[in-house]
Amino acid sequence: MRVLEFLARGLRAKQIAHELGLSVRTVESHKYAMMQELGVHGTIELVRKAEALGVISPRIDRRTAR
């Protein structure tokens, strides 16, 4: 779940791995497992589907939020 939250914040696998003390391969494995589980093919699609399902809180784009 933490991997997904970091992906939603726009971090790359290398950054997430550093933050969580994991290998990049482990982070990517988690990401691809979640993508397969949700039936999506990309990171953006993964984050949007997770938000839609309530798995993670929707992001607020600070540039357009007023």
mmCIF file as Biopython writes it, N, C-alpha, C and O atoms, coordinates in Angstrom:
data_model
#
loop_
_atom_site.group_PDB
_atom_site.id
_atom_site.type_symbol
_atom_site.label_atom_id
_atom_site.label_alt_id
_atom_site.label_comp_id
_atom_site.label_asym_id
_atom_site.label_entity_id
_atom_site.label_seq_id
_atom_site.pdbx_PDB_ins_code
_atom_site.Cartn_x
_atom_site.Cartn_y
_atom_site.Cartn_z
_atom_site.occupancy
_atom_site.B_iso_or_equiv
_atom_site.auth_seq_id
_atom_site.auth_asym_id
_atom_site.pdbx_PDB_model_num
ATOM 1   N N  . MET A ? 1  ? 0.832   -1.196 0.000   1.0 0.0 1  A 1 
ATOM 2   C CA . MET A ? 1  ? 0.000   0.000  0.000   1.0 0.0 1  A 1 
ATOM 3   C C  . MET A ? 1  ? 0.870   1.250  0.000   1.0 0.0 1  A 1 
ATOM 4   O O  . MET A ? 1  ? 0.547   2.225  -0.678  1.0 0.0 1  A 1 
ATOM 5   N N  . ARG A ? 2  ? 1.964   1.236  0.746   1.0 0.0 2  A 1 
ATOM 6   C CA . ARG A ? 2  ? 2.848   2.398  0.779   1.0 0.0 2  A 1 
ATOM 7   C C  . ARG A ? 2  ? 3.418   2.676  -0.605  1.0 0.0 2  A 1 
ATOM 8   O O  . ARG A ? 2  ? 3.551   3.831  -1.007  1.0 0.0 2  A 1 
ATOM 9   N N  . VAL A ? 3  ? 3.752   1.620  -1.328  1.0 0.0 3  A 1 
ATOM 10  C CA . VAL A ? 3  ? 4.281   1.796  -2.685  1.0 0.0 3  A 1 
ATOM 11  C C  . VAL A ? 3  ? 3.264   2.552  -3.524  1.0 0.0 3  A 1 
ATOM 12  O O  . VAL A ? 3  ? 3.628   3.486  -4.240  1.0 0.0 3  A 1 
ATOM 13  N N  . LEU A ? 4  ? 2.021   2.173  -3.450  1.0 0.0 4  A 1 
ATOM 14  C CA . LEU A ? 4  ? 0.959   2.820  -4.213  1.0 0.0 4  A 1 
ATOM 15  C C  . LEU A ? 4  ? 0.822   4.288  -3.818  1.0 0.0 4  A 1 
ATOM 16  O O  . LEU A ? 4  ? 0.656   5.150  -4.681  1.0 0.0 4  A 1 
ATOM 17  N N  . GLU A ? 5  ? 0.889   4.572  -2.533  1.0 0.0 5  A 1 
ATOM 18  C CA . GLU A ? 5  ? 0.791   5.959  -2.071  1.0 0.0 5  A 1 
ATOM 19  C C  . GLU A ? 5  ? 1.939   6.800  -2.607  1.0 0.0 5  A 1 
ATOM 20  O O  . GLU A ? 5  ? 1.735   7.945  -3.010  1.0 0.0 5  A 1 
ATOM 21  N N  . PHE A ? 6  ? 3.144   6.241  -2.615  1.0 0.0 6  A 1 
ATOM 22  C CA . PHE A ? 6  ? 4.288   6.968  -3.161  1.0 0.0 6  A 1 
ATOM 23  C C  . PHE A ? 6  ? 4.152   7.157  -4.669  1.0 0.0 6  A 1 
ATOM 24  O O  . PHE A ? 6  ? 4.508   8.213  -5.192  1.0 0.0 6  A 1 
ATOM 25  N N  . LEU A ? 7  ? 3.646   6.154  -5.366  1.0 0.0 7  A 1 
ATOM 26  C CA . LEU A ? 7  ? 3.409   6.294  -6.801  1.0 0.0 7  A 1 
ATOM 27  C C  . LEU A ? 7  ? 2.420   7.422  -7.070  1.0 0.0 7  A 1 
ATOM 28  O O  . LEU A ? 7  ? 2.590   8.194  -8.013  1.0 0.0 7  A 1 
ATOM 29  N N  . ALA A ? 8  ? 1.397   7.511  -6.245  1.0 0.0 8  A 1 
ATOM 30  C CA . ALA A ? 8  ? 0.388   8.555  -6.402  1.0 0.0 8  A 1 
ATOM 31  C C  . ALA A ? 8  ? 0.989   9.939  -6.196  1.0 0.0 8  A 1 
ATOM 32  O O  . ALA A ? 8  ? 0.508   10.917 -6.768  1.0 0.0 8  A 1 
ATOM 33  N N  . ARG A ? 9  ? 2.036   10.026 -5.382  1.0 0.0 9  A 1 
ATOM 34  C CA . ARG A ? 9  ? 2.721   11.300 -5.143  1.0 0.0 9  A 1 
ATOM 35  C C  . ARG A ? 9  ? 3.728   11.620 -6.239  1.0 0.0 9  A 1 
ATOM 36  O O  . ARG A ? 9  ? 4.365   12.673 -6.213  1.0 0.0 9  A 1 
ATOM 37  N N  . GLY A ? 10 ? 3.873   10.712 -7.206  1.0 0.0 10 A 1 
ATOM 38  C CA . GLY A ? 10 ? 4.739   10.969 -8.339  1.0 0.0 10 A 1 
ATOM 39  C C  . GLY A ? 10 ? 6.168   10.490 -8.196  1.0 0.0 10 A 1 
ATOM 40  O O  . GLY A ? 10 ? 7.011   10.822 -9.030  1.0 0.0 10 A 1 
ATOM 41  N N  . LEU A ? 11 ? 6.466   9.712  -7.150  1.0 0.0 11 A 1 
ATOM 42  C CA . LEU A ? 11 ? 7.821   9.208  -6.976  1.0 0.0 11 A 1 
ATOM 43  C C  . LEU A ? 11 ? 8.094   8.054  -7.931  1.0 0.0 11 A 1 
ATOM 44  O O  . LEU A ? 11 ? 7.187   7.299  -8.282  1.0 0.0 11 A 1 
ATOM 45  N N  . ARG A ? 12 ? 9.319   7.928  -8.337  1.0 0.0 12 A 1 
ATOM 46  C CA . ARG A ? 12 ? 9.763   6.830  -9.199  1.0 0.0 12 A 1 
ATOM 47  C C  . ARG A ? 12 ? 10.205  5.662  -8.330  1.0 0.0 12 A 1 
ATOM 48  O O  . ARG A ? 12 ? 10.427  5.816  -7.129  1.0 0.0 12 A 1 
ATOM 49  N N  . ALA A ? 13 ? 10.330  4.496  -8.949  1.0 0.0 13 A 1 
ATOM 50  C CA . ALA A ? 13 ? 10.671  3.272  -8.221  1.0 0.0 13 A 1 
ATOM 51  C C  . ALA A ? 13 ? 11.953  3.427  -7.403  1.0 0.0 13 A 1 
ATOM 52  O O  . ALA A ? 13 ? 12.020  2.962  -6.265  1.0 0.0 13 A 1 
ATOM 53  N N  . LYS A ? 14 ? 12.958  4.067  -7.966  1.0 0.0 14 A 1 
ATOM 54  C CA . LYS A ? 14 ? 14.234  4.247  -7.257  1.0 0.0 14 A 1 
ATOM 55  C C  . LYS A ? 14 ? 14.044  5.092  -6.000  1.0 0.0 14 A 1 
ATOM 56  O O  . LYS A ? 14 ? 14.621  4.791  -4.955  1.0 0.0 14 A 1 
ATOM 57  N N  . GLN A ? 15 ? 13.243  6.139  -6.097  1.0 0.0 15 A 1 
ATOM 58  C CA . GLN A ? 15 ? 12.975  7.002  -4.946  1.0 0.0 15 A 1 
ATOM 59  C C  . GLN A ? 15 ? 12.177  6.256  -3.878  1.0 0.0 15 A 1 
ATOM 60  O O  . GLN A ? 15 ? 12.459  6.371  -2.685  1.0 0.0 15 A 1 
ATOM 61  N N  . ILE A ? 16 ? 11.188  5.499  -4.315  1.0 0.0 16 A 1 
ATOM 62  C CA . ILE A ? 16 ? 10.366  4.723  -3.387  1.0 0.0 16 A 1 
ATOM 63  C C  . ILE A ? 16 ? 11.216  3.686  -2.676  1.0 0.0 16 A 1 
ATOM 64  O O  . ILE A ? 16 ? 11.102  3.506  -1.464  1.0 0.0 16 A 1 
ATOM 65  N N  . ALA A ? 17 ? 12.063  3.010  -3.425  1.0 0.0 17 A 1 
ATOM 66  C CA . ALA A ? 17 ? 12.949  2.002  -2.847  1.0 0.0 17 A 1 
ATOM 67  C C  . ALA A ? 17 ? 13.812  2.616  -1.754  1.0 0.0 17 A 1 
ATOM 68  O O  . ALA A ? 17 ? 13.978  2.032  -0.683  1.0 0.0 17 A 1 
ATOM 69  N N  . HIS A ? 18 ? 14.355  3.783  -2.025  1.0 0.0 18 A 1 
ATOM 70  C CA . HIS A ? 18 ? 15.194  4.470  -1.036  1.0 0.0 18 A 1 
ATOM 71  C C  . HIS A ? 18 ? 14.383  4.815  0.209   1.0 0.0 18 A 1 
ATOM 72  O O  . HIS A ? 18 ? 14.830  4.580  1.331   1.0 0.0 18 A 1 
ATOM 73  N N  . GLU A ? 19 ? 13.194  5.373  0.008   1.0 0.0 19 A 1 
ATOM 74  C CA . GLU A ? 19 ? 12.335  5.776  1.133   1.0 0.0 19 A 1 
ATOM 75  C C  . GLU A ? 19 ? 11.938  4.596  2.019   1.0 0.0 19 A 1 
ATOM 76  O O  . GLU A ? 19 ? 11.887  4.721  3.243   1.0 0.0 19 A 1 
ATOM 77  N N  . LEU A ? 20 ? 11.657  3.453  1.396   1.0 0.0 20 A 1 
ATOM 78  C CA . LEU A ? 20 ? 11.148  2.294  2.131   1.0 0.0 20 A 1 
ATOM 79  C C  . LEU A ? 20 ? 12.226  1.269  2.491   1.0 0.0 20 A 1 
ATOM 80  O O  . LEU A ? 20 ? 11.945  0.282  3.171   1.0 0.0 20 A 1 
ATOM 81  N N  . GLY A ? 21 ? 13.448  1.504  2.036   1.0 0.0 21 A 1 
ATOM 82  C CA . GLY A ? 21 ? 14.525  0.562  2.330   1.0 0.0 21 A 1 
ATOM 83  C C  . GLY A ? 21 ? 14.369  -0.759 1.592   1.0 0.0 21 A 1 
ATOM 84  O O  . GLY A ? 21 ? 14.705  -1.821 2.117   1.0 0.0 21 A 1 
ATOM 85  N N  . LEU A ? 22 ? 13.857  -0.682 0.375   1.0 0.0 22 A 1 
ATOM 86  C CA . LEU A ? 22 ? 13.637  -1.863 -0.453  1.0 0.0 22 A 1 
ATOM 87  C C  . LEU A ? 22 ? 14.513  -1.767 -1.700  1.0 0.0 22 A 1 
ATOM 88  O O  . LEU A ? 22 ? 15.086  -0.716 -1.986  1.0 0.0 22 A 1 
ATOM 89  N N  . SER A ? 23 ? 14.609  -2.855 -2.426  1.0 0.0 23 A 1 
ATOM 90  C CA . SER A ? 23 ? 15.300  -2.805 -3.714  1.0 0.0 23 A 1 
ATOM 91  C C  . SER A ? 23 ? 14.328  -2.252 -4.756  1.0 0.0 23 A 1 
ATOM 92  O O  . SER A ? 23 ? 13.109  -2.331 -4.600  1.0 0.0 23 A 1 
ATOM 93  N N  . VAL A ? 24 ? 14.895  -1.694 -5.816  1.0 0.0 24 A 1 
ATOM 94  C CA . VAL A ? 24 ? 14.075  -1.176 -6.910  1.0 0.0 24 A 1 
ATOM 95  C C  . VAL A ? 24 ? 13.249  -2.317 -7.500  1.0 0.0 24 A 1 
ATOM 96  O O  . VAL A ? 24 ? 12.082  -2.129 -7.844  1.0 0.0 24 A 1 
ATOM 97  N N  . ARG A ? 25 ? 13.844  -3.478 -7.614  1.0 0.0 25 A 1 
ATOM 98  C CA . ARG A ? 25 ? 13.133  -4.639 -8.169  1.0 0.0 25 A 1 
ATOM 99  C C  . ARG A ? 25 ? 11.914  -5.010 -7.313  1.0 0.0 25 A 1 
ATOM 100 O O  . ARG A ? 25 ? 10.866  -5.365 -7.852  1.0 0.0 25 A 1 
ATOM 101 N N  . THR A ? 26 ? 12.045  -4.930 -5.996  1.0 0.0 26 A 1 
ATOM 102 C CA . THR A ? 26 ? 10.918  -5.234 -5.105  1.0 0.0 26 A 1 
ATOM 103 C C  . THR A ? 26 ? 9.792   -4.230 -5.314  1.0 0.0 26 A 1 
ATOM 104 O O  . THR A ? 26 ? 8.623   -4.609 -5.391  1.0 0.0 26 A 1 
ATOM 105 N N  . VAL A ? 27 ? 10.140  -2.956 -5.406  1.0 0.0 27 A 1 
ATOM 106 C CA . VAL A ? 27 ? 9.132   -1.919 -5.638  1.0 0.0 27 A 1 
ATOM 107 C C  . VAL A ? 27 ? 8.420   -2.171 -6.963  1.0 0.0 27 A 1 
ATOM 108 O O  . VAL A ? 27 ? 7.192   -2.117 -7.035  1.0 0.0 27 A 1 
ATOM 109 N N  . GLU A ? 28 ? 9.193   -2.444 -8.007  1.0 0.0 28 A 1 
ATOM 110 C CA . GLU A ? 28 ? 8.596   -2.701 -9.313  1.0 0.0 28 A 1 
ATOM 111 C C  . GLU A ? 28 ? 7.728   -3.957 -9.296  1.0 0.0 28 A 1 
ATOM 112 O O  . GLU A ? 28 ? 6.690   -4.001 -9.957  1.0 0.0 28 A 1 
ATOM 113 N N  . SER A ? 29 ? 8.140   -4.971 -8.550  1.0 0.0 29 A 1 
ATOM 114 C CA . SER A ? 29 ? 7.331   -6.195 -8.430  1.0 0.0 29 A 1 
ATOM 115 C C  . SER A ? 29 ? 5.995   -5.902 -7.776  1.0 0.0 29 A 1 
ATOM 116 O O  . SER A ? 29 ? 4.962   -6.403 -8.218  1.0 0.0 29 A 1 
ATOM 117 N N  . HIS A ? 30 ? 6.008   -5.089 -6.721  1.0 0.0 30 A 1 
ATOM 118 C CA . HIS A ? 30 ? 4.752   -4.705 -6.055  1.0 0.0 30 A 1 
ATOM 119 C C  . HIS A ? 30 ? 3.864   -3.926 -7.016  1.0 0.0 30 A 1 
ATOM 120 O O  . HIS A ? 30 ? 2.659   -4.165 -7.101  1.0 0.0 30 A 1 
ATOM 121 N N  . LYS A ? 31 ? 4.473   -2.995 -7.734  1.0 0.0 31 A 1 
ATOM 122 C CA . LYS A ? 31 ? 3.717   -2.170 -8.677  1.0 0.0 31 A 1 
ATOM 123 C C  . LYS A ? 31 ? 3.063   -3.040 -9.755  1.0 0.0 31 A 1 
ATOM 124 O O  . LYS A ? 31 ? 1.875   -2.886 -10.038 1.0 0.0 31 A 1 
ATOM 125 N N  . TYR A ? 32 ? 3.824   -3.940 -10.347 1.0 0.0 32 A 1 
ATOM 126 C CA . TYR A ? 32 ? 3.271   -4.776 -11.411 1.0 0.0 32 A 1 
ATOM 127 C C  . TYR A ? 32 ? 2.223   -5.750 -10.888 1.0 0.0 32 A 1 
ATOM 128 O O  . TYR A ? 32 ? 1.272   -6.068 -11.602 1.0 0.0 32 A 1 
ATOM 129 N N  . ALA A ? 33 ? 2.376   -6.227 -9.663  1.0 0.0 33 A 1 
ATOM 130 C CA . ALA A ? 33 ? 1.371   -7.109 -9.063  1.0 0.0 33 A 1 
ATOM 131 C C  . ALA A ? 33 ? 0.051   -6.355 -8.873  1.0 0.0 33 A 1 
ATOM 132 O O  . ALA A ? 33 ? -1.026  -6.895 -9.125  1.0 0.0 33 A 1 
ATOM 133 N N  . MET A ? 34 ? 0.150   -5.099 -8.425  1.0 0.0 34 A 1 
ATOM 134 C CA . MET A ? 34 ? -1.061  -4.280 -8.250  1.0 0.0 34 A 1 
ATOM 135 C C  . MET A ? 34 ? -1.704  -3.980 -9.598  1.0 0.0 34 A 1 
ATOM 136 O O  . MET A ? 34 ? -2.929  -4.001 -9.726  1.0 0.0 34 A 1 
ATOM 137 N N  . MET A ? 35 ? -0.875  -3.700 -10.609 1.0 0.0 35 A 1 
ATOM 138 C CA . MET A ? 35 ? -1.409  -3.428 -11.939 1.0 0.0 35 A 1 
ATOM 139 C C  . MET A ? 35 ? -2.161  -4.638 -12.472 1.0 0.0 35 A 1 
ATOM 140 O O  . MET A ? 35 ? -3.237  -4.504 -13.055 1.0 0.0 35 A 1 
ATOM 141 N N  . GLN A ? 36 ? -1.597  -5.798 -12.272 1.0 0.0 36 A 1 
ATOM 142 C CA . GLN A ? 36 ? -2.242  -7.026 -12.731 1.0 0.0 36 A 1 
ATOM 143 C C  . GLN A ? 36 ? -3.551  -7.266 -11.979 1.0 0.0 36 A 1 
ATOM 144 O O  . GLN A ? 36 ? -4.564  -7.634 -12.573 1.0 0.0 36 A 1 
ATOM 145 N N  . GLU A ? 37 ? -3.512  -7.054 -10.678 1.0 0.0 37 A 1 
ATOM 146 C CA . GLU A ? 37 ? -4.699  -7.259 -9.833  1.0 0.0 37 A 1 
ATOM 147 C C  . GLU A ? 37 ? -5.858  -6.341 -10.262 1.0 0.0 37 A 1 
ATOM 148 O O  . GLU A ? 37 ? -7.020  -6.749 -10.277 1.0 0.0 37 A 1 
ATOM 149 N N  . LEU A ? 38 ? -5.512  -5.105 -10.606 1.0 0.0 38 A 1 
ATOM 150 C CA . LEU A ? 38 ? -6.546  -4.139 -10.982 1.0 0.0 38 A 1 
ATOM 151 C C  . LEU A ? 38 ? -6.826  -4.115 -12.476 1.0 0.0 38 A 1 
ATOM 152 O O  . LEU A ? 38 ? -7.720  -3.401 -12.930 1.0 0.0 38 A 1 
ATOM 153 N N  . GLY A ? 39 ? -6.068  -4.891 -13.245 1.0 0.0 39 A 1 
ATOM 154 C CA . GLY A ? 39 ? -6.301  -4.980 -14.673 1.0 0.0 39 A 1 
ATOM 155 C C  . GLY A ? 39 ? -5.951  -3.721 -15.442 1.0 0.0 39 A 1 
ATOM 156 O O  . GLY A ? 39 ? -6.646  -3.343 -16.385 1.0 0.0 39 A 1 
ATOM 157 N N  . VAL A ? 40 ? -4.866  -3.073 -15.033 1.0 0.0 40 A 1 
ATOM 158 C CA . VAL A ? 40 ? -4.430  -1.847 -15.706 1.0 0.0 40 A 1 
ATOM 159 C C  . VAL A ? 40 ? -3.046  -2.060 -16.308 1.0 0.0 40 A 1 
ATOM 160 O O  . VAL A ? 40 ? -2.373  -3.050 -16.020 1.0 0.0 40 A 1 
ATOM 161 N N  . HIS A ? 41 ? -2.626  -1.100 -17.161 1.0 0.0 41 A 1 
ATOM 162 C CA . HIS A ? 41 ? -1.386  -1.292 -17.896 1.0 0.0 41 A 1 
ATOM 163 C C  . HIS A ? 41 ? -0.350  -0.199 -17.681 1.0 0.0 41 A 1 
ATOM 164 O O  . HIS A ? 41 ? 0.711   -0.236 -18.303 1.0 0.0 41 A 1 
ATOM 165 N N  . GLY A ? 42 ? -0.622  0.751  -16.838 1.0 0.0 42 A 1 
ATOM 166 C CA . GLY A ? 42 ? 0.341   1.834  -16.611 1.0 0.0 42 A 1 
ATOM 167 C C  . GLY A ? 42 ? 0.199   2.411  -15.220 1.0 0.0 42 A 1 
ATOM 168 O O  . GLY A ? 42 ? -0.796  2.180  -14.534 1.0 0.0 42 A 1 
ATOM 169 N N  . THR A ? 43 ? 1.203   3.163  -14.814 1.0 0.0 43 A 1 
ATOM 170 C CA . THR A ? 43 ? 1.222   3.725  -13.469 1.0 0.0 43 A 1 
ATOM 171 C C  . THR A ? 43 ? 0.097   4.722  -13.246 1.0 0.0 43 A 1 
ATOM 172 O O  . THR A ? 43 ? -0.565  4.688  -12.209 1.0 0.0 43 A 1 
ATOM 173 N N  . ILE A ? 44 ? -0.124  5.600  -14.198 1.0 0.0 44 A 1 
ATOM 174 C CA . ILE A ? 44 ? -1.194  6.591  -14.045 1.0 0.0 44 A 1 
ATOM 175 C C  . ILE A ? 44 ? -2.540  5.898  -13.943 1.0 0.0 44 A 1 
ATOM 176 O O  . ILE A ? 44 ? -3.369  6.256  -13.106 1.0 0.0 44 A 1 
ATOM 177 N N  . GLU A ? 45 ? -2.754  4.920  -14.783 1.0 0.0 45 A 1 
ATOM 178 C CA . GLU A ? 45 ? -4.004  4.158  -14.751 1.0 0.0 45 A 1 
ATOM 179 C C  . GLU A ? 45 ? -4.158  3.434  -13.414 1.0 0.0 45 A 1 
ATOM 180 O O  . GLU A ? 45 ? -5.261  3.354  -12.873 1.0 0.0 45 A 1 
ATOM 181 N N  . LEU A ? 46 ? -3.060  2.909  -12.884 1.0 0.0 46 A 1 
ATOM 182 C CA . LEU A ? 46 ? -3.069  2.235  -11.588 1.0 0.0 46 A 1 
ATOM 183 C C  . LEU A ? 46 ? -3.501  3.190  -10.492 1.0 0.0 46 A 1 
ATOM 184 O O  . LEU A ? 46 ? -4.370  2.861  -9.684  1.0 0.0 46 A 1 
ATOM 185 N N  . VAL A ? 47 ? -2.907  4.356  -10.461 1.0 0.0 47 A 1 
ATOM 186 C CA . VAL A ? 47 ? -3.235  5.352  -9.426  1.0 0.0 47 A 1 
ATOM 187 C C  . VAL A ? 47 ? -4.678  5.794  -9.553  1.0 0.0 47 A 1 
ATOM 188 O O  . VAL A ? 47 ? -5.389  5.867  -8.551  1.0 0.0 47 A 1 
ATOM 189 N N  . ARG A ? 48 ? -5.125  6.090  -10.757 1.0 0.0 48 A 1 
ATOM 190 C CA . ARG A ? 48 ? -6.514  6.538  -10.945 1.0 0.0 48 A 1 
ATOM 191 C C  . ARG A ? 48 ? -7.524  5.475  -10.548 1.0 0.0 48 A 1 
ATOM 192 O O  . ARG A ? 48 ? -8.543  5.787  -9.932  1.0 0.0 48 A 1 
ATOM 193 N N  . LYS A ? 49 ? -7.253  4.227  -10.892 1.0 0.0 49 A 1 
ATOM 194 C CA . LYS A ? 49 ? -8.171  3.140  -10.530 1.0 0.0 49 A 1 
ATOM 195 C C  . LYS A ? 49 ? -8.187  2.947  -9.020  1.0 0.0 49 A 1 
ATOM 196 O O  . LYS A ? 49 ? -9.251  2.741  -8.436  1.0 0.0 49 A 1 
ATOM 197 N N  . ALA A ? 50 ? -7.020  3.011  -8.378  1.0 0.0 50 A 1 
ATOM 198 C CA . ALA A ? 50 ? -6.947  2.867  -6.923  1.0 0.0 50 A 1 
ATOM 199 C C  . ALA A ? 50 ? -7.715  3.994  -6.235  1.0 0.0 50 A 1 
ATOM 200 O O  . ALA A ? 50 ? -8.388  3.768  -5.230  1.0 0.0 50 A 1 
ATOM 201 N N  . GLU A ? 51 ? -7.613  5.197  -6.774  1.0 0.0 51 A 1 
ATOM 202 C CA . GLU A ? 51 ? -8.380  6.315  -6.225  1.0 0.0 51 A 1 
ATOM 203 C C  . GLU A ? 51 ? -9.884  6.082  -6.405  1.0 0.0 51 A 1 
ATOM 204 O O  . GLU A ? 51 ? -10.665 6.301  -5.479  1.0 0.0 51 A 1 
ATOM 205 N N  . ALA A ? 52 ? -10.276 5.644  -7.577  1.0 0.0 52 A 1 
ATOM 206 C CA . ALA A ? 52 ? -11.687 5.400  -7.872  1.0 0.0 52 A 1 
ATOM 207 C C  . ALA A ? 52 ? -12.274 4.322  -6.975  1.0 0.0 52 A 1 
ATOM 208 O O  . ALA A ? 52 ? -13.445 4.387  -6.601  1.0 0.0 52 A 1 
ATOM 209 N N  . LEU A ? 53 ? -11.453 3.324  -6.629  1.0 0.0 53 A 1 
ATOM 210 C CA . LEU A ? 53 ? -11.911 2.226  -5.773  1.0 0.0 53 A 1 
ATOM 211 C C  . LEU A ? 53 ? -11.815 2.567  -4.280  1.0 0.0 53 A 1 
ATOM 212 O O  . LEU A ? 53 ? -12.248 1.787  -3.431  1.0 0.0 53 A 1 
ATOM 213 N N  . GLY A ? 54 ? -11.251 3.724  -3.973  1.0 0.0 54 A 1 
ATOM 214 C CA . GLY A ? 54 ? -11.112 4.133  -2.582  1.0 0.0 54 A 1 
ATOM 215 C C  . GLY A ? 54 ? -9.949  3.473  -1.860  1.0 0.0 54 A 1 
ATOM 216 O O  . GLY A ? 54 ? -9.876  3.503  -0.632  1.0 0.0 54 A 1 
ATOM 217 N N  . VAL A ? 55 ? -9.041  2.877  -2.621  1.0 0.0 55 A 1 
ATOM 218 C CA . VAL A ? 55 ? -7.872  2.232  -2.022  1.0 0.0 55 A 1 
ATOM 219 C C  . VAL A ? 55 ? -6.921  3.282  -1.470  1.0 0.0 55 A 1 
ATOM 220 O O  . VAL A ? 55 ? -6.313  3.089  -0.417  1.0 0.0 55 A 1 
ATOM 221 N N  . ILE A ? 56 ? -6.796  4.388  -2.182  1.0 0.0 56 A 1 
ATOM 222 C CA . ILE A ? 56 ? -6.014  5.536  -1.724  1.0 0.0 56 A 1 
ATOM 223 C C  . ILE A ? 56 ? -6.866  6.779  -1.887  1.0 0.0 56 A 1 
ATOM 224 O O  . ILE A ? 56 ? -7.812  6.789  -2.675  1.0 0.0 56 A 1 
ATOM 225 N N  . SER A ? 57 ? -6.538  7.820  -1.153  1.0 0.0 57 A 1 
ATOM 226 C CA . SER A ? 57 ? -7.271  9.080  -1.254  1.0 0.0 57 A 1 
ATOM 227 C C  . SER A ? 57 ? -6.929  9.770  -2.564  1.0 0.0 57 A 1 
ATOM 228 O O  . SER A ? 57 ? -5.781  9.740  -3.007  1.0 0.0 57 A 1 
ATOM 229 N N  . PRO A ? 58 ? -7.921  10.388 -3.181  1.0 0.0 58 A 1 
ATOM 230 C CA . PRO A ? 58 ? -7.644  11.119 -4.429  1.0 0.0 58 A 1 
ATOM 231 C C  . PRO A ? 58 ? -6.639  12.235 -4.192  1.0 0.0 58 A 1 
ATOM 232 O O  . PRO A ? 58 ? -6.664  12.914 -3.165  1.0 0.0 58 A 1 
ATOM 233 N N  . ARG A ? 59 ? -5.752  12.407 -5.170  1.0 0.0 59 A 1 
ATOM 234 C CA . ARG A ? 59 ? -4.774  13.491 -5.103  1.0 0.0 59 A 1 
ATOM 235 C C  . ARG A ? 59 ? -5.476  14.806 -5.442  1.0 0.0 59 A 1 
ATOM 236 O O  . ARG A ? 59 ? -6.451  14.832 -6.192  1.0 0.0 59 A 1 
ATOM 237 N N  . ILE A ? 60 ? -4.969  15.871 -4.885  1.0 0.0 60 A 1 
ATOM 238 C CA . ILE A ? 60 ? -5.457  17.197 -5.238  1.0 0.0 60 A 1 
ATOM 239 C C  . ILE A ? 60 ? -4.340  17.887 -6.011  1.0 0.0 60 A 1 
ATOM 240 O O  . ILE A ? 60 ? -3.228  18.049 -5.507  1.0 0.0 60 A 1 
ATOM 241 N N  . ASP A ? 61 ? -4.646  18.287 -7.233  1.0 0.0 61 A 1 
ATOM 242 C CA . ASP A ? 61 ? -3.652  19.012 -8.026  1.0 0.0 61 A 1 
ATOM 243 C C  . ASP A ? 61 ? -3.613  20.438 -7.501  1.0 0.0 61 A 1 
ATOM 244 O O  . ASP A ? 61 ? -4.525  21.231 -7.735  1.0 0.0 61 A 1 
ATOM 245 N N  . ARG A ? 62 ? -2.550  20.742 -6.796  1.0 0.0 62 A 1 
ATOM 246 C CA . ARG A ? 62 ? -2.412  22.047 -6.153  1.0 0.0 62 A 1 
ATOM 247 C C  . ARG A ? 62 ? -2.397  23.195 -7.164  1.0 0.0 62 A 1 
ATOM 248 O O  . ARG A ? 62 ? -2.715  24.331 -6.814  1.0 0.0 62 A 1 
ATOM 249 N N  . ARG A ? 63 ? -2.031  22.906 -8.409  1.0 0.0 63 A 1 
ATOM 250 C CA . ARG A ? 63 ? -1.986  23.961 -9.424  1.0 0.0 63 A 1 
ATOM 251 C C  . ARG A ? 63 ? -3.380  24.403 -9.826  1.0 0.0 63 A 1 
ATOM 252 O O  . ARG A ? 63 ? -3.575  25.563 -10.188 1.0 0.0 63 A 1 
ATOM 253 N N  . THR A ? 64 ? -4.370  23.489 -9.768  1.0 0.0 64 A 1 
ATOM 254 C CA . THR A ? 64 ? -5.719  23.855 -10.216 1.0 0.0 64 A 1 
ATOM 255 C C  . THR A ? 64 ? -6.700  24.002 -9.069  1.0 0.0 64 A 1 
ATOM 256 O O  . THR A ? 64 ? -7.791  24.537 -9.267  1.0 0.0 64 A 1 
ATOM 257 N N  . ALA A ? 65 ? -6.345  23.543 -7.872  1.0 0.0 65 A 1 
ATOM 258 C CA . ALA A ? 65 ? -7.251  23.657 -6.718  1.0 0.0 65 A 1 
ATOM 259 C C  . ALA A ? 65 ? -7.251  25.113 -6.225  1.0 0.0 65 A 1 
ATOM 260 O O  . ALA A ? 65 ? -6.206  25.761 -6.162  1.0 0.0 65 A 1 
ATOM 261 N N  . ARG A ? 66 ? -8.421  25.600 -5.884  1.0 0.0 66 A 1 
ATOM 262 C CA . ARG A ? 66 ? -8.521  26.973 -5.367  1.0 0.0 66 A 1 
ATOM 263 C C  . ARG A ? 66 ? -9.339  26.991 -4.114  1.0 0.0 66 A 1 
ATOM 264 O O  . ARG A ? 66 ? -9.542  28.052 -3.524  1.0 0.0 66 A 1 
#
